[in-house]
Amino acid sequence: MPDFQLTTPVAFIIFNRPDKTERVFAEIAKAKPPKLLVVGDGARINREGEAIKVAATRAIIDRVDWPCEVLTNFSEINLGCKVRVSSGLDWVFEQVEEAIILEDDCLPHPTFFRFCQELLEKYREDQRVGMISGDNFQFGHRVNNDSYYFSNFNHIWGWASWRSRWQNDYDVDLKYWPMIREERRFYDWFGTRAEQDFFADLFEKTYQKKIDTWDYQWNFGSRLNGRIAAMPNVNLISNIGFGVGATHTRDGSVFADMLVEEMAFPLQHPKAVFASITLDNRFSKTSLFTRIKRILCKLKSAVIVRMLLMRFLRGN
């Protein structure tokens, strides 16, 4: 991409994993964003040695060696995933109108940055589109030759959005969930009873503060406001954060450590803007298999679920 210059700010969310952070930072450094906004949580007081890891992780940002305005938003106390990421993104979108967002375990292909930048420009004034994702969980399946498709899901392992969408849609406390729950309107958001029950449970637990997360609220807000997400037809992000050392992704996933591919340019844009129910349903089925896998892995039956997943993917 010799003719591409990144002009979009990049937000980088870090914590206590210098090894993962260093790998993602190296890809950001290749892209050379003119503005880098770094959000970091503080160490947990009951975790021996974590303060040292947090300091080592933050020190990686000092390696910026290209023309770049670096802004940091570091907490000296541990806020947790929900408060730290949500408040950090509030801060990011107070500073800039739009941003490309990476967490410390989301390793991007170099073309991810150009893909996000071009779609941020293309859909800036199109309020139907709430975000651009770098994730593709279709395992090579596609319905046409377009460079991307639209989805009702907000996949946030490498993504981009605008201040207008974030500030309008995002509510960390899910204040509208009781209304949606009582009127049972969330049934209109999901195509199967399994999905309805699964997400209703997630939204309820998030509302009750039983889950320390920020991203279910983002998906809820987008659905509440009728927005969809642009998804690449090749995978541009590999989540390298599963397993030992992870805060929320200790268990395995079929979506972990996925291979990344190059996005071809110029982009071939879809002729219409609507979510692909076909591809969303396929993702939902695959996601269901990975949830089953987590259960069966605990029963030492991972081989069985892998066979089932491969059979499903071959059949679709």
DOZA-336820 format. One record per residue (C-alpha): residue number from 1; residue in one letter; x, y, z. Coordinates in steps of 0.2 Angstrom, whole numbers. Layout:
N
R   num   residuo      xx      yy      zz
R   NUM         A       X       Y       Z
...
This chain:
316
R   num   residuo      xx      yy      zz
R     1         M       0       0       0
R     2         P      13      13      -5
R     3         D       0      26     -10
R     4         F     -10      25       7
R     5         Q      -7      37      21
R     6         L     -17      34      37
R     7         T     -24      51      43
R     8         T     -37      44      55
R     9         P     -33      44      74
R    10         V     -30      27      82
R    11         A     -36      23     100
R    12         F     -26       9     109
R    13         I     -33       1     124
R    14         I     -20      -7     135
R    15         F     -18     -15     152
R    16         N      -6     -28     159
R    17         R       1     -38     145
R    18         P      17     -31     137
R    19         D      20     -46     126
R    20         K       3     -44     117
R    21         T       3     -25     118
R    22         E      21     -25     109
R    23         R      14     -35      95
R    24         V      -1     -24      92
R    25         F       9      -8      94
R    26         A      21     -14      81
R    27         E       7     -15      68
R    28         I       1       2      73
R    29         A      19       9      71
R    30         K      19       2      53
R    31         A       3      12      50
R    32         K      10      28      58
R    33         P      -6      37      63
R    34         P      -4      55      66
R    35         K     -13      54      82
R    36         L     -13      40      95
R    37         L     -24      40     110
R    38         V     -20      27     123
R    39         V     -32      21     137
R    40         G     -25      11     151
R    41         D     -32       3     167
R    42         G     -23       3     184
R    43         A     -16     -12     192
R    44         R     -27     -23     204
R    45         I     -21     -21     222
R    46         N     -23     -40     226
R    47         R     -13     -45     211
R    48         E       6     -47     215
R    49         G      17     -40     202
R    50         E       3     -33     191
R    51         A       9     -15     194
R    52         I      26     -20     186
R    53         K      17     -27     171
R    54         V       6     -12     169
R    55         A      21       0     170
R    56         A      30     -11     157
R    57         T      15     -11     146
R    58         R      13       8     146
R    59         A      32      10     143
R    60         I      29       3     126
R    61         I      20      19     121
R    62         D      36      28     123
R    63         R      43      20     108
R    64         V      33      31      96
R    65         D      46      36      83
R    66         W      35      44      69
R    67         P      27      61      68
R    68         C      12      58      80
R    69         E       3      67      94
R    70         V       1      55     108
R    71         L     -13      57     121
R    72         T     -14      46     136
R    73         N     -28      42     148
R    74         F     -21      31     162
R    75         S     -30      27     177
R    76         E     -20      25     193
R    77         I     -33      13     201
R    78         N     -41      -2     193
R    79         L     -58       2     186
R    80         G     -61     -15     178
R    81         C     -66     -19     160
R    82         K     -83     -11     160
R    83         V     -79       6     167
R    84         R     -61       8     160
R    85         V     -65       4     142
R    86         S     -82      14     142
R    87         S     -75      29     151
R    88         G     -59      28     140
R    89         L     -70      28     124
R    90         D     -80      42     130
R    91         W     -63      52     132
R    92         V     -57      46     115
R    93         F     -73      53     106
R    94         E     -72      69     116
R    95         Q     -55      72     108
R    96         V     -59      66      90
R    97         E     -73      65      78
R    98         E     -69      47      73
R    99         A     -56      34      77
R   100         I     -50      17      73
R   101         I     -50       6      89
R   102         L     -38      -8      94
R   103         E     -37     -17     111
R   104         D     -20     -25     116
R   105         D     -24     -42     110
R   106         C     -32     -38      93
R   107         L     -18     -40      80
R   108         P     -22     -32      64
R   109         H     -17     -35      46
R   110         P      -9     -19      39
R   111         T     -24     -17      27
R   112         F     -36     -15      42
R   113         F     -32       3      44
R   114         R     -35       8      26
R   115         F     -51      -2      26
R   116         C     -58       7      41
R   117         Q     -52      24      35
R   118         E     -61      22      18
R   119         L     -77      16      26
R   120         L     -77      30      39
R   121         E     -76      42      25
R   122         K     -89      34      15
R   123         Y    -102      31      28
R   124         R     -99      47      39
R   125         E    -116      54      35
R   126         D    -125      38      33
R   127         Q    -133      36      50
R   128         R    -139      18      46
R   129         V    -121      12      48
R   130         G    -115      13      67
R   131         M     -97       5      65
R   132         I     -84      -3      54
R   133         S     -77     -20      60
R   134         G     -61     -29      55
R   135         D     -68     -46      60
R   136         N     -75     -59      49
R   137         F     -81     -75      57
R   138         Q     -88     -84      42
R   139         F     -73     -95      39
R   140         G     -71     -91      21
R   141         H     -90     -92      17
R   142         R     -97     -77       7
R   143         V    -112     -73      -4
R   144         N    -104     -62     -17
R   145         N     -88     -53     -22
R   146         D     -91     -37     -12
R   147         S     -77     -32      -1
R   148         Y     -88     -31      14
R   149         Y    -106     -35      20
R   150         F    -118     -27      33
R   151         S    -122     -36      50
R   152         N    -133     -33      65
R   153         F    -119     -39      76
R   154         N    -106     -27      83
R   155         H     -89     -37      82
R   156         I     -76     -26      92
R   157         W     -60     -35      90
R   158         G     -53     -21      80
R   159         W     -66      -8      74
R   160         A     -69      10      70
R   161         S     -84      22      73
R   162         W     -89      41      74
R   163         R     -92      52      89
R   164         S    -110      55      83
R   165         R    -114      36      85
R   166         W    -105      33     101
R   167         Q    -111      48     110
R   168         N    -129      45     104
R   169         D    -130      26     106
R   170         Y    -119      21     120
R   171         D    -126      19     138
R   172         V    -115       9     149
R   173         D    -130       7     162
R   174         L    -143       0     149
R   175         K    -156      11     156
R   176         Y    -168       7     141
R   177         W    -166     -12     144
R   178         P    -181     -14     157
R   179         M    -193      -6     144
R   180         I    -187     -17     130
R   181         R    -188     -32     141
R   182         E    -205     -29     148
R   183         E    -212     -25     130
R   184         R    -203     -40     124
R   185         R    -196     -30     109
R   186         F    -180     -38     109
R   187         Y    -188     -53     100
R   188         D    -188     -42      85
R   189         W    -169     -41      86
R   190         F    -165     -59      84
R   191         G    -170     -72      72
R   192         T    -171     -88      83
R   193         R    -177     -92     100
R   194         A    -160     -97     105
R   195         E    -153     -80     101
R   196         Q    -167     -71     109
R   197         D    -164     -81     126
R   198         F    -145     -80     125
R   199         F    -145     -61     122
R   200         A    -159     -57     134
R   201         D    -149     -66     148
R   202         L    -133     -56     143
R   203         F    -142     -40     143
R   204         E    -151     -44     160
R   205         K    -135     -49     168
R   206         T    -126     -33     161
R   207         Y    -140     -22     168
R   208         Q    -139     -31     185
R   209         K    -120     -27     185
R   210         K    -117     -46     186
R   211         I    -105     -45     170
R   212         D     -90     -33     170
R   213         T     -91     -29     152
R   214         W     -93     -14     140
R   215         D     -97     -21     123
R   216         Y    -114     -29     126
R   217         Q    -120     -11     129
R   218         W    -113      -5     112
R   219         N    -123     -19     103
R   220         F    -138     -15     113
R   221         G    -137       4     108
R   222         S    -134       0      90
R   223         R    -150     -11      89
R   224         L    -160       1      99
R   225         N    -156      15      86
R   226         G    -158       4      71
R   227         R    -139       4      66
R   228         I    -129     -10      57
R   229         A    -111     -13      56
R   230         A     -99     -15      40
R   231         M     -90     -32      41
R   232         P     -75     -36      29
R   233         N     -77     -52      18
R   234         V     -60     -57      23
R   235         N     -54     -58      41
R   236         L     -42     -43      46
R   237         I     -40     -46      65
R   238         S     -33     -60      75
R   239         N     -37     -61      93
R   240         I     -21     -67     102
R   241         G     -28     -64     119
R   242         F     -36     -80     124
R   243         G     -29     -92     137
R   244         V     -17     -89     151
R   245         G     -15     -71     157
R   246         A     -32     -66     149
R   247         T     -44     -56     160
R   248         H     -61     -61     151
R   249         T     -55     -74     138
R   250         R     -47     -88     147
R   251         D     -57    -102     139
R   252         G     -54    -106     121
R   253         S     -64    -101     106
R   254         V     -66    -106      87
R   255         F     -63     -87      84
R   256         A     -46     -86      93
R   257         D     -30     -84      84
R   258         M     -38     -84      67
R   259         L     -28     -81      52
R   260         V     -29     -63      44
R   261         E     -29     -60      25
R   262         E     -26     -45      14
R   263         M     -40     -34       9
R   264         A     -40     -30      -9
R   265         F     -41     -12     -15
R   266         P     -50      -3     -23
R   267         L     -64      -9     -12
R   268         Q     -80     -16     -21
R   269         H     -94      -8     -11
R   270         P    -111     -17      -9
R   271         K    -125     -10     -20
R   272         A    -137      -8      -5
R   273         V    -136      -5      14
R   274         F    -145     -19      24
R   275         A    -139     -32      36
R   276         S    -136     -50      29
R   277         I    -148     -61      38
R   278         T    -140     -76      29
R   279         L    -122     -72      36
R   280         D    -129     -66      53
R   281         N    -138     -83      55
R   282         R    -122     -92      50
R   283         F    -112     -83      63
R   284         S    -125     -87      76
R   285         K    -124    -105      73
R   286         T    -105    -105      73
R   287         S    -106     -95      89
R   288         L    -118    -108      97
R   289         F    -105    -121      93
R   290         T     -91    -112     102
R   291         R    -102    -110     117
R   292         I    -106    -129     117
R   293         K     -87    -132     115
R   294         R     -84    -122     131
R   295         I     -96    -133     140
R   296         L     -90    -150     132
R   297         C     -71    -145     135
R   298         K     -75    -145     153
R   299         L     -81    -163     151
R   300         K     -65    -167     141
R   301         S     -75    -169     125
R   302         A     -67    -156     114
R   303         V     -64    -168     100
R   304         I     -82    -171      98
R   305         V     -87    -153      97
R   306         R     -73    -150      84
R   307         M     -80    -163      73
R   308         L     -97    -156      74
R   309         L     -91    -139      70
R   310         M     -81    -144      55
R   311         R     -96    -154      49
R   312         F    -107    -139      51
R   313         L     -95    -128      42
R   314         R     -93    -140      27
R   315         G    -112    -141      26
R   316         N    -114    -122      24
